[in-house]
Each structure stands twice: as C-alpha cells, then as structure tokens.
C-alpha cells in the first residue's frame, strides 16, 4: 500500500490513524447510550418484551441482509466515503429519535422505522471500518492497531452503560422527566457521531484518488468476492469453521448467560453485568497479548487458534456447574483472554492476506458469518431451553466447540493459517 512506504514508526505518529482512532472511540462510547436507552424506551412505551424483540430484529435483519452488498460498495467507492455516509445516516437517525423523544412525539412506528434504518446503515459501516484501517496503517503495525481498536471498544463497554445509566437515572420518574433522560441519552450519541464524521472528513487515503472499475453490477461484485474467498483454501476453511462454531456455540452462550444470571446467580442482573465485564476485560487483555503470542506461533496460527478454542470450549462447558458469580466471572475472563488473542490475530492475518481491492467484500463475508448466523442460533437455543436444562445447553455448546476444534486440527487448510498472501494469490 502506498502509505506503508512513508509510515511513521509510531502508530500515534500517524495522523490518519489518530483521526480514525479518536473519532471511532468517541463514537463507540456514544453508541452505548443508545444501546441502553433504546430497550428502556421500548419497554416504557409498550411494556412488552416481544416488542423489544421486534425492534432488535428490525436492526439485525437488514444488517445481515445488506452486509455483503455493503462490502461490495466499499470496494467500489472507497471505505472512507462509505463509512462517512453510513455514520452520517446513523447520526441523523439517532438525532431524529432524540428530537421525537424530547418533544413527546415518539411512537412505536417511528421506533421500528429508525431501528430499521440503523440496521441498514451499520451493514455498510462495519465492512467499511474494517477495510479502512489497512489503508492507513502499514502491515507490521496492523496487529497493534487492531488491539488498540478492540481495547477502545471494550473500554466503551465498561464506561458507556454506566454513564448512560447515570444520565437516564438522573431523570428517573414518569412522563416528561423520564423522556428528558432518554432524549438526552440519544442526543449524546448523536453528538458523538460529530467527532467521527469530522475525523473521517479530514482523513485522505490512496483509494479516494484511485480510479474505480466500471461495468459490473453490485451483485456481480459480491459474487466475485465470494469466489475470491472460496479460491483461497485457508481463508475458505476459516470462514466455514467460523460459521460452524457460531451455529453451535454463539446462540447458546448469548441466550444462556442471561438465563444463568437470572436463575442461578446471587445478584441477578448485576451478576450478568459482572459476567459480561469479566469477559470483556479478558478480551482486552488478550488483545494486547495477541501480537506477542502470534509472533511466537509464527506460521502455526491456525493450530494455535484451534488449541485455544479447545480450551475455551472446556471453560464454557464448565459453566454448567456454576452457581456463583465469582466462578462464572473467572471462567468467562479466561474465555475472553483466549478469544481476544485469537480475534486480533485472525483479523490481522486476513487484512495482511487479502488484496486491498477485495478487502471490503472479504470483511463483510466474515462479519456476515457471525451476524447472519448468530441470531438464528440464538433463536434455536432459546427454543431448545424449553426441552433441555441450562446445564445441558452449556455443556453441549462447550463440548461441541472443543470437539469441532480438535477435529479441525486434521484439516491442512486450517493448519496453514498464519501466512500472508503471496503475490500469486488469487485476486
């Protein structure tokens, strides 16, 4: 990439990285205000968990459906421009929500429509953000850059919900007083987008000046991206592995943890917060360990990830025996460390391996693997809990992960993960 020949020695000596990191970190913190306020708003308007489920589905479904198209548009138009437009749309939608709530004019049809719009915007924002970073940072610094971004996201998960709770709680009550708290939370998120938009406006990348290929439709670009991934055996093997793991493990954990906190643990909702914080803290530690561990693993990154998933599966299975918050938090912190190491190492490997012209489509396929399959897995896990115990759900999911990972150790394509793309790699 063009920026690599003139890249500064320090990440924070890189002006464009500073702009992206600063704007994205502030925006991620602001997002937590909406993530806390929106469910509370829906429950206050309807009192119905089913309505909340519909709102979350209105966000998740378009995000999954349009994710692949978003990746193709990123490669066609430039990651920075797509991210600028997507975050601008998000800012406008959240600002409209704030105005409606503060003005006492909010109703559920508007909430559904705004949730749908946010889902569509994030379908373009996610692949754009992942594709933009490799354009700003030289390849040897990608692992550190990814770790910093993940660390910022984890910190926003620690700090943001607490701050949002304070803002909303300061206006606790009914009617206009509570609306002011909720409206202020949405307004803070909308304001946080301003920092992200300003930083993106100031960033310049070589892709902004590069000529764009013409003549093919967006769906043809999506198909080309799928063919590119399928032709790369290690990358194809990892995508399939991630899809299987998400199907068997993602949903049971997403559904099982709230049920565990509600039915077995001593602090109720606070226990769930502690479990999630422990897992996030573990991921934060794992992210900063990732570069050193990946360097130690060398070209054996695939084997390292499979061994870590084997251990993570055993820890998740052990949740079947947990009846105390502390023990659950320790297990999830350990899982978080393993997940943080693997996540940063794998994402960095993909960013180093994939041609820049295919980055948006490749990252959208990776995200679709999790965001498209995850909600289906969660729905199935919820139905399964009507037939089996919570302990059986955790034990089955954890042992399935360990067995899948151990079985995949025999796959030569997965074991080959860890090498960068060669010049002759299919594009």
N, C-alpha and C positions, 0 to 999 in steps of 0.2 A: 504494500500500500504506500501511497505517496507520503503520508505523514510519518512513516517509520524512519525514513532517512534523515529526518530533521527533528526527531522526537527528543525532548529533554530527558535528562537522566531520572528526574523525579516525576512521579505522576502528578503531583500538585504543582509542578513547574510547567505543566501542560495546560495552557489557558483554556482550550476547548474542553478538556476533561474537568477542570474546575467548574466551568459553567454548567456542564451536564450534571455533575455530581451534586452541586449546590442546589440547582433548581429541582432536580428529581427528589432529593432528600426532603426538601421543604414540602413539595407536593405530596410525597408519601406520608408525611406526618399529617398533612391536611386531610388526606383520604380517610384516616382513622376516625375523623369527626363524622363523616357521612356514614361510615360503616357502623358506628354506634347509634347515630341519630335516626337513620332510616328505619331500622327494625322497630325502634321505640315509637316513631311516628305512626307506622302501620298498625301497631298494636293499640295505640291510643285512638286511632281513627276507627278501627274495626273490632278490636278485642279478639281477633281471630288468628290463630297460628296458621290456618290454611291460607288466609290472605297473605300472610308474610311469605309462605312458601311460594305463592304465585308471583309475588314481587321478585323474590330471589331467582325464580325460574325465568322471569322476564329479562333479567340481567344475564343469566348464564347461557340460555339457549342461543340468542343472537351472537354472543361472544364465541361460542363453539362453532356455529354455522358459518360465520363470516371470517373466522381466524385464517383459513387458508387463502381466501381472497385478499385479506389484509396483507399477508406475506407477499403475495404476487404484486400488489400495488406498491409495497415498499421497494421491491427490486426494480419496479418500472419507473417510479417517480423520485425516489431518494428517501432514505429513512428519516432524515431530519424534517423534511417537509411533511411527510405523513404524520410523524409524531407531533409536529406543530399543529396540524389541522385536528388531529384526534384529541389532543389535550385542550385545544380551543373549544371544541364541541363539548367536552366534559365540563369545562369551566362555565360555559353558557347554560348547560342543563342544570348544574348544581346551583348557579345563581338564580335561575328561574324558580327552582324549588325553594330557595331561601326567601325570595320575594313573596311567593304564594303562602308560605307558612307564616311569615311575619305579618302579612296582610289579612290573615284569617280566611283566605280563599282556597285553601288546599282541599282537594277531594281525591278519592281513590283513583278515578280515571286518569287524573293528571300524574299521580304517583306511578301507575303502571306505564304510562307513556314515557315518563322521564327515565324509569328503570330500563325500559327497552332501549332508549337512546344511549344511555350509559353503557349498556352491554355491547351495542354496536360500535361505539367509539373505542372501547377497550380492546375489541377484536383487532383493531388497526394499531392501537398504541403498543400492545405487548410485543408483537414481532418487530415493530419499528424501533423500540428501545433496545432490544437485543441485537439488532443489526447495526445500530448506530455506534455502539461502543467500540467494536473492532475497527471502525473507520477513524476513530480519534486516538486510539492507544496502540502502540507497537506490540507485536505478538509476544515478546518476552514479558511484557507488563500486564497482559490480559488477566492472568490468574489473580494478581494483586488488585486490579481494578474490579473484577467480579466480586472478590472478597469484600472490598470496601462498599460496593453497592448492596450486597447482601447484609452486611453489618448495619448499614443505614436503615434498611428495611426492617431488620429485627429490632433496632432501637426504636423505630417509629411504632412498632407493635407493643413495645414496653410502655412508651411515654404517651402515645396518642390516645388510646382508650381512657387512660386515667384523666388526661386533660379534658377530653370530651365529656367524661362523666362529671367533672367539676363544673364545666360550662352549663351543661344541661341541669345538673343538680342545683346550681345556684338560683335557678328559676323554677324550682320544683313547685308543683301546685296543680292547678287546673286552668283550662281556658287560655286566656291571653298570656298569663305569666309563663306557663309551660311552652306555649308557642314561641315566645321570645327566646327561650333557651334553645329550642330545637332550630329555630330560624337562624340564630347566631352561630350554631354549630355548622350548619350548611354554608353560611356566609364565610366562615373561617376557611372552610375547604375551598370555596370559590376563590377567595383571596390568595390561597396558597398556590393555585394554578398560575397566578400572575407571575410569580417568580420563575416557574418552569417555562412559561411562554417567553418571558424576557430572555432567559438564558439560551433557549433554543433559537431565538431570533438572532442572537449575536454569534452563534456557532456557524462556522463555514467548513464544509467538507469537500474533498475532491469529487464526490458523487454528485454534488449540486451542479458542478460545471460539466460533468461528463455527458456526452450525447446519449440519448435513450433509444433503445431498439424499438422499431415500429413494425406494424403489420400483423402482429399476433394478438389475439384476444386475451383477456384476463384468465379465462378458464384454460386456454392453451398454456399460459404461463404456469398456472397451478399444476397442470399435468406434467410439464417439463420439470418442475420442482420435485414432484413425486418420482419421476423417472430417475432424476439425479440421485436422490436418496436411495432408491432401490438398487441402482447400479454400484453403489458404494457398500460393499459387503459388511464391514464393521459398523458403519453408520446404520444400515438397514437392520442389522442384528440388534443394535442397541434400541432402536425405535420399537421393534417388535417386543423386545424384553420389557421396555418401559410400559408398553401397552398392557402386557400380561400382568405385570406387577400392580399397575393401577387398578385393573379389573378385580384382582383377587384381594388386594390389601388396602387400597386407598379408601374405598367406601366403608368397609368395616371399621377402620380407625376413625374416620370422620364422624360416623354415626355413634360408634361405641364409646368414645371418650365422654361426650355429654351424658350418656346414659350411666356410665360408670360413676361420674361425679354426683349425679342425682340419686342413684340407688344405693351406692356402697360407701361413698366417702363422707367424712365427718363435717365438711364445711360447705357442702352444696355447690352453689355457683362459684363461690370463692375457690373451691378445690379445682374446678375446671380452669379458672384463671391461672392458678398455680401450675397446673399440669402444662398448659399452653406456654406459660412463661418459661418453665424449665426446658421444654422442647426448643423454644426459640433461643434461649440462652445457649443450649448445647449447639445449635446450628451456627450461632455467632462464633463460638469457639472453634468449631470445626471448619468454618470458612477461613479463618485466619491460619489454621494449621494446614489447610489444603495444599498450598504451594509447596511447602516443605515435604509433605507426605507424597505428593505427586512426583516431586523430583527424586525422592528415594525410590519410588516404584519404577521410575524410568518408563520403558515401553510395556510394562506389565500393569498398566492402569486398569484394563478390563478385569484381570484376575483380582486386583485389589478391591474394586467396586463389588464384585460378586462375593468375595470373602466378607466384606463389610455388611452387605445385605444379609448374608447368612447369620451373622451375629445380631443384626438389627431384628431379624425375624424371631430369633430366640427371645430377645428382650420384649418384643411385642407380645409373644405368646405368654410370657410371664405375667403380663397384665391380667390374665385370667385369675391369678391368685391374689391380686392386690385388693386390700380392704382399708388401706391408709393412704392419705395424701402424700406423705413423705416418700413412701416406697414407690408410688406411681411416678412422682416427680423425678426420682433418681433414675428410674428406668427410661423415662422419656428424655431426660437430659442426655443419657448415653446414646439413645437413638438419634437425638439431634446432632451430636458430635459426628457420628458416622455419616448421617445424611448431609451435613454441611461440607465435610471433606469430599464426599462423592459428587455432590451437586456442582460445586465450583470446578472441580477437576474435569468433569464431563462437559460442562458448558464451555469451558476454556478450550478443551480438545476440539469440540465441534467448531468453535469460532476460528481456530487455527487451521482446521482441515478444509472447511468449505470455501469455495471460490466466493469472493465478495458479491458477484452478480447474483448468486443464489442464496445469500445469507438470510434475507427476509423470508423466503419460502421455506428454507430448512428450519429456521427457528419457529415459524408458525406451525409446521408439522410436529415439532417437538412439543410445543405448548398444547396443540390440539390433542395430542396423546393423553395429556393429563386432564385438560379442561373439558374435553369431549367425553371421555370415558368415565372420569371421576364422578359426575352427577348420576350417571346410570348405575355405577357401582354402589353409590350411597343409597339410592332408592331400593336396590335389590337387598342391600344389607339391612335396611330398615324393615323390609318385609320378612327377611329371614329371622329377625329377632322375635317375630311372633311364633316361630316354630322351634327355635333353639335358645339356650341360655346365653347370657352375655359372656360368660367364661368360655363357652364353646366357640363363640364368634371370634374372640381374641385369640384363643389357642389355634383355631383353624386358619385364621388370617396370618398369624405369625409363622406357624409351621409351614404354611404354603409358601411364604416368602423364602424361608430357609431352603425348602426343597427345590423351588424353582431356581434359586441362585446356585445351589450345589449342582443341580442337573445341567445348568448352563456352563459350568466350568469345562465341560467336554466340548463346547462349541468353539471351533478355532477362530471364527469371526469375532466373537465376543472377547476372546483372549487377545486378539490383535489390537483392541482398543488401546490407544496411547501413542500412536504415531501420527504425525502431522500429515496433511495432504501433500502428496508429491506432485511435481509438475505434470505428470501424465495422468493424474487422477481424472476421472470423468467429470465434465462440467455440464 
